[in-house]
Every structure is written in structure tokens, then in C-alpha cells.
Amino acid sequence: MDISNSIASAATGMAEARLKSSVQMSVLKKAMDMQSQGALQLLQSVVQSSKPANPAHLGNTLDVTA
């Protein structure tokens, strides 16, 4: 009887460990997805804000005789 209880306890412990590991991996994947989305949004905002604010004709010539 004692052996069967220990085997059942070990099996339950292993199942709990597997479940815990699975949940941790799911949370990790979700966190990585959220982080990659945030990084992508940040990069897109940098690209949008890097467009020149000056007219196109400014900065095209350089006066080297002055």
C-alpha cells in the first residue's frame, strides 16, 4: 500500500511539474510576442518621425567660396 501511494505521489508530482513547465513556456512566449510587437511599434514610430521637416530644396547646394 505504501509503495502504491509513493508511486501515485511521484506521478502526481511529475504531472504538476509538466503543467508548471508548460504554463511557464506559454507565459514566456506571450511575453516575447508582446516585446516584439512593442519593438516593432517603436521602430515604426522612428521611421515615421525621421521624415525631413524641411522643404526638399533646402540642403541641396553648398557654398564653398564664402
MARKOLPA-891057 format. One record per residue: residue number from 0; x, y, z of N, C-alpha, C in turn; residue in three letters. Coordinates in Angstrom, 3 decimals, m for minus. Layout:
REM MARKOLPA-891057
k, nX, nY, nZ, caX, caY, caZ, cX, cY, cZ, r
NUM, X, Y, Z, X, Y, Z, X, Y, Z, ala
...
This chain:
REM MARKOLPA-891057
k, nX, nY, nZ, caX, caY, caZ, cX, cY, cZ, r
0, 0.820, m1.184, 0.000, 0.000, 0.000, 0.000, 0.867, 1.252, 0.000, met
1, 1.957, 1.189, 0.749, 2.848, 2.336, 0.867, 3.548, 2.630, m0.463, asp
2, 3.900, 1.560, m1.184, 4.568, 1.720, m2.469, 3.616, 2.348, m3.487, ile
3, 2.378, 1.911, m3.501, 1.414, 2.462, m4.465, 1.148, 3.942, m4.180, ser
4, 1.147, 4.318, m2.899, 0.966, 5.736, m2.562, 2.149, 6.569, m3.027, asn
5, 3.343, 6.029, m2.873, 4.524, 6.780, m3.304, 4.587, 6.883, m4.819, ser
6, 4.174, 5.831, m5.508, 4.140, 5.875, m6.975, 3.101, 6.888, m7.441, ile
7, 1.942, 6.897, m6.819, 0.902, 7.863, m7.175, 1.362, 9.284, m6.873, ala
8, 2.042, 9.434, m5.762, 2.549, 10.756, m5.393, 3.607, 11.229, m6.386, ser
9, 4.476, 10.330, m6.800, 5.512, 10.676, m7.778, 4.883, 11.028, m9.121, ala
10, 3.887, 10.267, m9.534, 3.214, 10.551, m10.802, 2.499, 11.893, m10.758, ala
11, 1.876, 12.180, m9.631, 1.196, 13.468, m9.474, 2.206, 14.611, m9.505, thr
12, 3.324, 14.419, m8.842, 4.380, 15.435, m8.828, 4.940, 15.683, m10.216, gly
13, 5.129, 14.624, m10.975, 5.637, 14.779, m12.340, 4.626, 15.486, m13.231, met
14, 3.357, 15.159, m13.061, 2.315, 15.820, m13.850, 2.246, 17.307, m13.506, ala
15, 2.382, 17.636, m12.232, 2.374, 19.034, m11.820, 3.582, 19.779, m12.387, glu
16, 4.730, 19.117, m12.390, 5.945, 19.733, m12.932, 5.794, 19.984, m14.428, ala
17, 5.212, 19.019, m15.143, 4.982, 19.196, m16.585, 4.030, 20.351, m16.839, arg
18, 2.960, 20.426, m16.061, 1.991, 21.501, m16.216, 2.636, 22.851, m15.916, leu
19, 3.410, 22.908, m14.857, 4.086, 24.153, m14.491, 5.040, 24.591, m15.605, lys
20, 5.788, 23.656, m16.141, 6.715, 23.957, m17.224, 5.969, 24.454, m18.459, ser
21, 4.862, 23.822, m18.767, 4.060, 24.217, m19.921, 3.494, 25.628, m19.753, ser
22, 3.004, 25.918, m18.562, 2.464, 27.254, m18.294, 3.570, 28.301, m18.371, val
23, 4.737, 27.986, m17.822, 5.851, 28.929, m17.877, 6.265, 29.214, m19.322, gln
24, 6.295, 28.198, m20.154, 6.654, 28.397, m21.560, 5.608, 29.244, m22.270, met
25, 4.346, 29.036, m21.969, 3.285, 29.834, m22.580, 3.407, 31.295, m22.175, ser
26, 3.682, 31.541, m20.913, 3.847, 32.915, m20.439, 5.074, 33.552, m21.076, val
27, 6.159, 32.796, m21.192, 7.375, 33.304, m21.820, 7.124, 33.661, m23.280, leu
28, 6.433, 32.793, m24.009, 6.138, 33.069, m25.417, 5.260, 34.304, m25.564, lys
29, 4.276, 34.452, m24.689, 3.395, 35.617, m24.720, 4.191, 36.895, m24.445, lys
30, 5.079, 36.829, m23.473, 5.907, 37.994, m23.146, 6.829, 38.353, m24.308, ala
31, 7.382, 37.351, m24.958, 8.253, 37.620, m26.104, 7.467, 38.212, m27.265, met
32, 6.250, 37.727, m27.497, 5.397, 38.292, m28.543, 5.069, 39.749, m28.251, asp
33, 4.730, 40.034, m27.004, 4.407, 41.413, m26.630, 5.627, 42.313, m26.779, met
34, 6.799, 41.816, m26.426, 8.016, 42.597, m26.538, 8.356, 42.854, m28.004, gln
35, 8.187, 41.870, m28.850, 8.485, 42.070, m30.269, 7.500, 43.041, m30.911, ser
36, 6.237, 43.004, m30.496, 5.263, 43.964, m31.011, 5.610, 45.378, m30.567, gln
37, 6.027, 45.525, m29.326, 6.423, 46.836, m28.822, 7.643, 47.374, m29.551, gly
38, 8.615, 46.501, m29.810, 9.816, 46.915, m30.540, 9.463, 47.306, m31.966, ala
39, 8.578, 46.569, m32.589, 8.153, 46.895, m33.955, 7.443, 48.242, m33.994, leu
40, 6.582, 48.506, m33.043, 5.904, 49.803, m32.981, 6.901, 50.927, m32.762, gln
41, 7.893, 50.690, m31.929, 8.914, 51.700, m31.678, 9.705, 51.986, m32.949, leu
42, 10.089, 50.949, m33.670, 10.821, 51.144, m34.917, 9.977, 51.868, m35.961, leu
43, 8.701, 51.545, m36.039, 7.823, 52.222, m36.989, 7.668, 53.693, m36.640, gln
44, 7.620, 54.020, m35.371, 7.490, 55.413, m34.978, 8.765, 56.186, m35.293, ser
45, 9.924, 55.534, m35.198, 11.184, 56.194, m35.541, 11.226, 56.467, m37.034, val
46, 10.794, 55.520, m37.837, 10.794, 55.699, m39.288, 9.847, 56.827, m39.678, val
47, 8.699, 56.892, m39.055, 7.738, 57.942, m39.382, 8.250, 59.312, m38.967, gln
48, 8.943, 59.404, m37.845, 9.395, 60.696, m37.364, 10.693, 61.128, m38.023, ser
49, 11.366, 60.262, m38.771, 12.630, 60.625, m39.393, 12.456, 61.267, m40.760, ser
50, 11.234, 61.474, m41.201, 10.997, 62.154, m42.466, 11.402, 63.614, m42.312, lys
51, 12.050, 64.187, m43.325, 12.520, 65.566, m43.193, 11.365, 66.556, m43.050, pro
52, 11.561, 67.524, m42.163, 10.540, 68.543, m41.939, 10.775, 69.754, m42.828, ala
53, 11.957, 69.860, m43.411, 12.280, 70.999, m44.271, 11.840, 70.743, m45.705, asn
54, 11.686, 71.800, m46.482, 11.362, 71.622, m47.903, 12.489, 70.879, m48.628, pro
55, 12.159, 70.267, m49.756, 13.105, 69.423, m50.479, 14.281, 70.207, m51.050, ala
56, 14.107, 71.501, m51.342, 15.192, 72.265, m51.965, 16.266, 72.702, m50.960, his
57, 16.006, 72.642, m49.691, 16.991, 73.039, m48.693, 18.049, 71.954, m48.510, leu
58, 19.312, 72.368, m48.448, 20.409, 71.438, m48.206, 20.935, 70.765, m49.442, gly
59, 20.506, 71.189, m50.626, 20.975, 70.553, m51.854, 22.248, 71.179, m52.396, asn
60, 22.564, 72.401, m52.010, 23.782, 73.061, m52.503, 24.634, 73.495, m51.336, thr
61, 25.909, 73.660, m51.611, 26.862, 74.065, m50.589, 27.732, 75.170, m51.154, leu
62, 27.798, 76.311, m50.489, 28.598, 77.442, m50.934, 29.996, 77.287, m50.357, asp
63, 30.937, 76.940, m51.221, 32.305, 76.715, m50.755, 33.206, 77.925, m50.980, val
64, 32.704, 78.998, m51.591, 33.547, 80.161, m51.868, 33.485, 81.174, m50.731, thr
65, 32.639, 81.020, m49.797, 32.487, 82.018, m48.742, 33.597, 82.002, m47.751, ala
